[in-house]
Amino acid sequence: MTDSPQESTLFRVGVVGHTNAGKTSLMRTIARDAAFGAVSPSPGTTVEVASVKLFANDTPRADFRDTPGLEDPIGLLEFIDGLRTDRRDDGPSLIERFLGTEESRNLFKNESKALRQARTADLVLYVVDARDRVLPRHSDEIELLNRCGKPVLPVLNFVSDAEARVDEWRDALARLGLHATASFDTVIYESRDEQRLFEAMRVLADDFRDDIDALIKNLRARRRKSIDRASRAIAELLVDAAAYLQPVAPVPADDDALRAERKRESEQALQAALREHERLTFHSILAAFEFKTEDAETALLECTDGRLGIDLFSKDAIRQAGFGAVAGAAGGAASGAAIDLVLGGMSLGAASALGALIGGTFGSSATQTRRLYRRLRGANDLHAGDLTLKLLMSRSVDLARAILRRGHADEKKVRPEAVALEKSVLDQVIKALKSARSHPSWSGVGTSPPQGNDRERSIRRLAALVREQIVPKRPEETQNG
């Protein structure tokens, strides 16, 4: 891999470690690219050096190099020791001598690629699977890296796993003279751990302090932007759903069978429209956290075993959102029987135990004149009731919370925690959506989102409330805006 003169001045980081330690996983999460490289439980998946450049303010600040795994550090160290011709040979000279041998191109070709990057790097990240036992080969790997003559920062991966041996690893690394370590789980993502990783890098690579500071600042800004984008996507979903109307065609007053059929058709159309709008919002949430659409299609939205795979209009969806008492009486929810159709001042669906799921309550503003006129002619409209809006809020926030802590190396299906939102919060949401109820023109369900200052103000107020549910604001975020 040949570098241009400009690239050669970048802060270069070699990512090195034993096979299957999580090097490529680290690269995926740092680069926010779930498609980077190949991740597999089989050893030797990475066989070539791959590069990712990190930017801040559209300026490249660092070049991270993923490398093949160190498969035989014990044999390699013995071979390199055999190359010594003078007792004064130091580590870097022995590594350079090894890189010029035939064995480096054959027997130890993967290790030579890793050590070549370590020799040319400004900093080496030694990635360790914290679930592994500390073995003699690990000390040989560290010895090889130390001989490259560059600062080495151990990174303990998979630390959130119940089998992680974090204390054991820290003690072993300290005994080998590596007192500065970082913990960064590439599957269960924590923004604070990522920031601490870069802060530790800054200590060991002081010549690139400005670049690392710029990257740290950029990480904070990207996180705030992701949360804000997800919050707005959810707020738009709620406003669109609250404002959306589904017409019910007029029927002769004495044709009860036709009236029931028209009502059922409208119920199904309303449900289908809201399901699709929720699905599109899920995609927007994923995109907000820098997951690609194809990632969502292939892995992230296949939540058949979890909360988000449950139909929005089902008893299980209601129960998992924390509305257990309501769900117990929701016998007809899945079929749409929970819709409350209002006609001529009489509620034909009032007997349904879930009449609140999708209600027919009308707004009282003067803009409803045309709708009232249609009612006099025997027509009506359906719209989402309070319970539906609360479910949309709960499910979307649940997904955003899960994605916020999802590393780009995680290949499992999304499994949100299904934490019930406080009743007071949901009541605030319904109150904030009161204006949208009275303005059907605000809805973007099935069409391009309309523009308007009143709608925009409503979305912004609601997004602020949603954001507080996705993640509490930390002190450093308050200080940095």
C-alpha positions in Angstrom: 0.0 0.0 0.0 1.7 3.2 -1.2 0.9 6.6 0.3 0.7 10.0 -1.4 2.9 12.7 0.2 -0.2 14.2 1.8 -1.3 10.9 3.3 2.1 10.2 4.7 1.7 13.2 7.1 -1.5 11.9 8.6 -1.7 10.5 12.1 -1.3 6.8 11.3 -2.7 4.2 13.6 -2.0 0.5 13.2 -4.7 -1.8 14.5 -3.0 -5.1 15.4 -3.8 -8.2 17.5 -4.4 -11.9 17.5 -6.8 -13.5 15.1 -10.4 -12.9 16.0 -9.6 -10.3 18.7 -12.0 -7.8 17.0 -9.7 -5.6 15.0 -12.1 -5.3 12.0 -15.0 -4.9 14.5 -13.1 -1.9 16.0 -12.6 -0.4 12.6 -16.3 -0.8 11.7 -17.4 1.0 14.8 -14.9 3.8 14.7 -15.6 4.3 11.0 -19.4 4.0 11.4 -19.3 1.5 8.5 -21.0 -1.9 9.1 -19.8 -3.0 5.7 -16.1 -2.5 6.3 -14.0 -5.6 6.0 -15.2 -9.1 6.8 -16.1 -10.3 10.3 -16.2 -14.1 11.0 -15.6 -16.5 13.9 -13.2 -18.4 11.6 -9.6 -17.4 12.0 -7.6 -15.5 9.4 -10.6 -13.7 7.9 -8.6 -10.5 7.3 -5.7 -11.3 5.0 -4.8 -7.8 3.6 -4.2 -4.4 5.1 -7.3 -2.1 4.8 -7.4 1.6 5.5 -10.0 4.0 6.9 -9.5 7.7 7.2 -11.2 9.7 9.9 -12.3 13.3 9.2 -13.1 16.4 11.2 -14.6 19.4 9.5 -14.0 17.7 6.1 -10.3 17.5 6.8 -8.6 14.1 7.1 -7.1 13.7 10.6 -6.1 10.1 11.0 -5.5 7.0 9.0 -6.4 3.7 10.7 -5.0 0.5 9.2 -6.6 -2.8 9.8 -4.2 -5.7 9.7 -4.2 -9.6 9.5 -4.1 -11.4 12.8 -0.9 -12.5 14.5 -1.4 -16.3 14.2 1.9 -17.6 15.4 3.6 -15.0 17.6 5.6 -17.7 19.5 7.2 -19.1 16.4 7.7 -15.7 14.9 9.5 -14.4 18.0 11.8 -17.4 18.0 12.6 -16.9 14.3 13.4 -13.2 14.8 15.6 -13.9 17.8 17.5 -16.2 15.5 18.3 -13.3 13.2 20.3 -11.5 15.9 24.0 -11.1 14.7 25.1 -8.6 17.4 24.1 -8.3 21.0 23.5 -4.6 20.3 20.8 -5.3 17.7 17.7 -3.4 18.9 14.1 -4.3 18.4 13.4 -2.1 15.3 16.5 -3.3 13.5 15.5 -7.0 14.1 12.0 -6.3 12.8 13.4 -4.6 9.7 15.7 -7.6 9.1 12.8 -10.0 9.4 10.7 -8.0 6.9 13.5 -8.5 4.4 13.5 -12.3 4.7 11.8 -14.9 2.4 10.0 -16.2 5.5 8.2 -12.9 5.9 6.7 -13.4 2.5 5.7 -17.0 3.0 5.7 -18.7 6.4 4.9 -15.5 8.4 3.2 -13.4 5.6 0.2 -12.3 7.7 2.4 -11.4 10.7 4.8 -9.5 8.4 1.9 -7.3 7.1 0.9 -6.5 10.6 4.4 -5.7 11.8 5.1 -3.6 8.7 2.1 -1.4 9.6 3.3 -1.3 13.2 6.7 -0.1 12.2 5.3 2.8 10.1 2.5 3.8 12.4 2.6 6.7 14.9 0.6 4.6 17.3 -0.3 0.9 17.6 -3.7 -0.2 19.0 -3.2 -3.7 20.3 -6.8 -5.2 20.3 -7.5 -7.9 22.8 -10.6 -10.0 23.2 -11.2 -9.5 26.9 -13.1 -12.8 27.1 -9.9 -14.7 26.4 -7.7 -16.1 29.0 -4.3 -14.5 29.3 -1.8 -16.8 27.6 1.9 -16.8 26.9 1.3 -16.0 23.2 -0.1 -12.6 24.3 3.1 -11.6 26.0 5.0 -12.7 22.8 2.6 -10.5 20.7 3.3 -7.5 23.0 7.0 -8.2 22.8 6.8 -8.2 19.0 5.0 -4.9 19.0 7.3 -3.3 21.5 10.2 -4.2 19.2 8.6 -2.1 16.5 9.6 0.9 18.5 6.2 2.6 18.5 3.9 3.4 21.4 1.4 0.6 22.0 -2.1 1.1 23.5 -4.0 -2.1 24.4 -7.7 -1.9 23.7 -9.9 -4.4 25.6 -12.7 -5.4 23.3 -16.1 -7.1 24.2 -15.8 -5.8 27.8 -19.6 -5.8 28.2 -19.7 -9.6 27.9 -20.4 -11.5 31.1 -17.3 -13.6 30.4 -14.9 -10.6 30.1 -11.8 -10.8 32.2 -11.1 -7.1 32.4 -9.3 -7.0 35.7 -7.2 -10.0 34.8 -6.1 -8.4 31.6 -5.3 -5.0 33.2 -3.1 -6.7 35.7 -1.3 -8.8 33.1 -0.7 -5.8 30.8 0.6 -3.8 33.7 3.1 -6.6 34.5 4.3 -6.2 30.9 4.8 -2.5 31.3 1.6 -1.4 29.6 -0.2 0.7 32.2 -2.2 2.8 29.8 -5.2 0.8 28.5 -8.6 1.5 27.0 -11.9 -0.4 27.1 -14.0 -0.1 24.0 -16.8 -2.6 23.2 -17.4 -2.7 19.5 -20.8 -4.4 19.9 -22.3 -2.6 22.9 -21.4 0.9 22.0 -20.7 3.6 24.6 -19.8 7.1 23.4 -17.8 7.8 26.6 -15.6 4.7 26.1 -14.9 5.8 22.6 -13.9 9.3 23.8 -11.7 7.8 26.5 -10.0 5.7 23.8 -9.1 8.8 21.8 -8.0 10.6 24.9 -5.6 7.7 25.7 -4.3 7.9 22.2 -3.7 11.6 22.7 -1.5 10.9 25.7 0.7 8.5 23.7 0.8 10.5 20.5 1.3 14.1 21.7 2.7 15.2 18.3 -0.8 14.7 16.9 -2.7 16.3 19.8 -4.5 18.8 17.6 -5.7 16.1 15.2 -7.0 13.9 18.0 -8.7 16.9 19.7 -10.4 17.6 16.5 -11.6 14.0 16.2 -12.9 14.0 19.8 -14.8 17.2 19.1 -16.2 15.7 15.9 -17.3 12.6 17.7 -19.3 14.7 20.2 -20.9 16.7 17.4 -21.8 13.6 15.4 -23.5 12.1 18.5 -25.5 15.2 19.2 -26.5 15.4 15.5 -27.6 11.7 15.5 -29.7 12.1 18.5 -31.3 15.3 17.2 -32.0 13.7 13.8 -33.6 10.7 15.4 -35.7 12.9 17.7 -36.9 14.9 14.8 -37.8 11.8 12.8 -40.0 10.5 15.7 -41.6 14.0 16.2 -42.5 14.1 12.5 -44.0 10.6 12.7 -46.2 11.7 15.6 -47.3 14.9 14.0 -48.0 13.2 10.7 -50.0 10.4 12.4 -52.0 12.7 14.6 -53.0 14.9 11.7 -53.7 12.1 9.2 -57.3 11.4 8.3 -58.7 8.4 6.6 -62.1 9.1 4.9 -65.0 6.7 5.3 -67.3 6.7 2.2 -71.0 7.7 2.8 -73.6 5.0 2.7 -77.4 5.0 2.8 -78.7 5.4 6.3 -80.5 2.1 6.3 -77.7 -0.1 4.9 -75.9 -1.3 8.0 -74.0 -4.1 6.2 -72.5 -1.6 3.7 -71.7 0.8 6.5 -69.8 -2.0 8.3 -67.9 -2.9 5.2 -66.9 0.7 4.5 -65.8 1.1 8.1 -63.7 -2.1 7.9 -62.0 -1.0 4.7 -61.2 2.4 6.2 -59.8 0.8 9.3 -57.5 -1.4 7.2 -56.4 1.5 5.1 -55.6 3.7 8.1 -53.7 0.9 9.7 -51.7 0.1 6.6 -50.8 3.8 6.1 -49.6 4.1 9.7 -47.6 0.9 9.6 -45.8 2.0 6.5 -45.1 5.5 8.0 -43.7 3.8 11.1 -41.5 1.6 9.0 -40.1 4.6 7.1 -39.4 6.3 10.5 -37.5 3.3 11.6 -35.3 3.7 8.6 -34.8 7.4 9.4 -33.7 6.5 12.9 -31.2 4.0 11.6 -29.8 6.5 9.1 -29.6 9.1 11.9 -27.0 6.9 13.6 -25.1 6.3 10.4 -26.5 2.8 9.6 -27.1 2.3 5.9 -30.5 1.4 4.4 -29.2 -2.0 3.3 -28.0 -2.7 6.9 -31.5 -2.0 8.0 -33.0 -4.3 5.5 -30.7 -7.2 6.0 -30.2 -7.2 9.8 -31.6 -4.3 11.8 -35.3 -4.4 11.0 -35.8 -8.1 11.0 -37.0 -7.9 14.6 -39.3 -10.9 14.4 -38.4 -12.0 18.0 -38.6 -8.6 19.5 -40.9 -5.8 20.2 -40.6 -4.0 16.8 -41.6 -7.1 14.9 -45.0 -7.1 16.6 -47.8 -5.5 14.7 -48.6 -2.0 15.8 -52.3 -2.9 16.1 -52.0 -5.9 18.3 -52.6 -6.8 21.9 -48.9 -7.8 22.3 -47.7 -4.3 21.1 -50.0 -2.7 23.6 -48.9 -4.9 26.4 -45.2 -4.5 25.7 -45.5 -0.8 25.7 -46.7 -1.0 29.3 -50.5 -0.7 28.7 -51.2 -4.1 30.2 -54.6 -3.3 31.5 -55.8 -2.0 28.2 -54.3 -5.0 26.3 -56.2 -7.4 28.4 -59.5 -6.2 26.9 -58.1 -5.8 23.4 -59.7 -8.9 21.8 -60.4 -7.3 18.5 -57.4 -5.0 18.2 -55.5 -7.0 15.6 -58.5 -7.1 13.3 -59.3 -3.4 13.6 -62.4 -3.7 15.7 -61.0 -1.2 18.1 -61.8 1.7 15.8 -64.3 4.1 17.2 -66.4 5.5 14.3 -68.5 8.6 15.0 -71.5 9.3 12.9 -74.3 11.8 13.5 -73.2 12.3 17.1 -73.4 8.6 17.9 -70.5 6.3 18.6 -71.1 3.0 16.8 -67.9 1.6 18.2 -68.2 2.7 21.8 -68.7 -0.9 22.9 -65.2 -1.8 21.8 -62.9 -2.1 24.8 -60.2 -0.4 22.8 -62.1 2.5 21.4 -59.2 4.7 22.2 -56.7 2.8 20.0 -57.9 4.5 16.8 -60.5 7.2 17.6 -62.8 9.3 15.4 -62.8 12.4 17.6 -62.9 15.6 15.6 -61.1 18.8 16.2 -63.2 21.9 17.0 -61.5 24.5 14.9 -63.2 26.4 12.0 -61.0 24.5 9.5 -63.2 21.4 10.1 -66.2 22.9 8.3 -65.8 20.8 5.2 -65.5 17.7 7.3 -68.7 18.5 9.3 -70.5 19.0 6.0 -69.4 15.6 4.9 -70.7 14.2 8.1 -74.1 15.7 7.4 -74.1 13.7 4.1 -73.4 10.5 6.0 -69.6 10.4 5.5 -67.0 10.4 8.2 -63.2 10.3 8.8 -61.0 8.1 11.0 -57.8 9.1 12.6 -55.3 7.7 15.1 -56.4 7.7 18.7 -54.3 8.6 21.7 -53.2 5.0 22.3 -51.9 4.6 18.8 -49.9 7.7 19.1 -48.5 6.6 22.5 -47.5 3.2 20.9 -45.8 5.0 18.0 -43.8 7.1 20.5 -42.9 4.2 22.7 -41.8 1.9 19.9 -39.7 4.6 18.1 -38.0 5.7 21.2 -37.3 2.1 22.1 -35.5 1.6 18.7 -33.6 4.9 19.0 -32.3 3.9 22.5 -31.2 0.5 21.1 -29.4 1.9 18.1 -27.7 4.6 20.2 -25.8 1.8 22.0 -25.3 -0.4 19.0 -21.8 -0.8 17.6 -21.4 -1.1 13.8 -19.8 -4.4 14.4 -22.9 -6.0 15.9 -24.4 -8.4 13.3 -27.3 -9.6 15.5 -30.9 -8.5 15.2 -31.9 -5.4 17.1 -33.4 -6.3 20.5 -34.8 -3.1 22.1 -35.1 -3.1 25.9 -38.9 -2.4 25.8 -38.7 0.2 28.7 -42.1 1.6 29.3 -42.3 5.4 29.1 -43.7 7.4 32.1 -47.4 8.1 31.9 -46.7 11.8 32.4 -44.4 11.9 29.4 -47.0 10.2 27.2 -49.6 12.6 28.4 -47.3 15.5 27.5 -46.9 14.0 24.0 -50.7 13.8 23.5 -51.1 17.4 24.7 -48.3 18.6 22.3 -50.2 16.9 19.4 -53.5 18.7 20.0 -52.8 21.3 17.3 -51.9 18.5 14.8 -55.3 16.9 15.5 -57.0 20.1 14.2 -54.8 20.5 11.1 -55.1 17.5 8.6 -53.0 19.5 6.2 -50.0 19.0 8.4 -49.8 15.3 7.7 -47.1 13.8 5.6 -48.4 10.2 5.7 -48.2 8.8 2.2 -47.0 12.0 0.7 -44.2 14.6 0.8 -44.0 16.3 4.2 -45.8 19.7 4.0 -44.1 22.9 4.9 -45.4 25.5 7.3 -44.2 27.5 10.3 -46.9 26.2 12.7 -46.2 22.6 11.8 -42.4 23.2 12.1 -42.8 24.8 15.6 -44.9 21.9 16.7 -42.3 19.4 15.5 -39.5 21.2 17.2 -41.3 21.3 20.5 -42.1 17.7 20.3 -38.6 16.7 19.2 -37.2 18.4 22.4 -39.5 16.2 24.5 -38.5 13.0 22.5 -34.8 13.8 22.8 -35.1 13.7 26.6 -36.5 10.2 26.4 -33.8 8.9 24.0 -30.9 10.0 26.2 -30.7 12.3 29.2 -28.5 15.4 28.6 -25.1 15.0 30.2 -23.2 17.9 31.9 -20.6 18.0 29.1 -23.4 18.3 26.5 -25.0 21.1 28.4 -21.6 22.9 28.4 -20.9 22.3 24.7 -24.4 23.0 23.4 
